[in-house]
Amino acid sequence: MTVATASPPLRVLIVEDDPLIQLGLEQSLSQQPNITVVGIAEDGYIGVRMAQELIPDIIVMDIGLPRLDGIAATQKIKTNLPNVHIVMLSSHTDDNEIIAAMSSGADAYCVKGTSTESLLSAFSAAKEGATYLDPQIARKVMDHLKPPTQAENVSHLSQRELEVLRLIVDGKSNPEIAATLYLSPNTIKTHVRGIMNKLSVDDRVQAAVVALRSGLVN
């Protein structure tokens, strides 16, 4: 006869600069029998350091952190600790922030103030290798999606258009793309129009979502 052993509790690191939100997250998560809060960091740099020291199972990561924002911190952590799951918290749902968060490598995306149940659902999805989107964020992403066949059109882009598209996904403006690629702003405008025409999209956010769905950007 075998005796089932309980799973060890999830070790969670909170990276959040607002003391009230820190306290709320710590209290709500500490009440869960299968979760242990192993630490709290108040900015991105400290979060990266504590992640490397503690190797938590889950990191709850605020986007709007001082010194090093949550998106950059997530990229650094995922580079060195790809098996650590990161649940991104945002107080905003603007398009550029959503796209940047989706590109950072985070496993789940929640709006600040979400219920503990939703946060636990995000944890479960991340553990299973799935991507969890808060319903508010999911609706905005879906609003920008065209039919899946759209992703196939990425193969029709030229090499230069692909370079421009990757920089669009990175959140760069036309002047910034022009400086990066050593091209004129007018040339970049032409490439952006060509990208949107080939992908059958109406704006840059839709183009970025298609790039993400096609696997062009991981």
Order of alpha helices (4+ residues) and beta strands (2+ residues): beta-alpha-beta-alpha-beta-alpha-beta-alpha-beta-alpha-beta-alpha-alpha-alpha-alpha-alpha
